[in-house]
Amino acid sequence: MELIAKYFGELSAAEIYEILKSRAEIFFLEQKILCLDMDNVDYNSLHCFFAEKGRVTAYLRAFPTDAGTVKIGRVLTLSHGKGTGKELMEKSLAVIKDKMNPQKVTVDAQEQAIGFYEKSGFKVISDVFMEEGVPHAEMELKF
């Protein structure tokens, strides 16, 4: 699949709508996480996604946090167990490295997804903590 990677100002209205629709489908409907998804971080993020017939099928956002550090979040795929998440992560990390030039990338990983991130080279750097009622651990990948 071809990765689309755009900063917020480059996204079309339809792309923003589809991104938010996919995020709501996964985080609100599937995972029952109740939080304000539109947290203003999107404005400063690089949005990486796959789309099929206009529908965003896999997505993540990346944004700078500190000098040399980029954080990824809102990672999702609409279909599970088909390798789409792995492909999204591989291609997104390459684009993040190229466009944002970080020394490291961090993620607050849901505990059940730690193994997924470890396959991409991330290491756990914190104890488990609760975020929006879901156990998470901070992980990082150094370039």
Buried (B, 14 or more C-beta within 10 A) or exposed (E): EEBBBBBBEEBEEEBBEBBBEBBEBBBEEEBEBEEEEEEEBBEEBBBBBBBEEEEBBBBBBBBBEEEEBBBBBBBBBBEEEEEBBEBBBEBBBEBBBEBBEBEBBBBBBBBEBBEBBBEBBBEBEEEEEEEEEBEBBBBBBEE
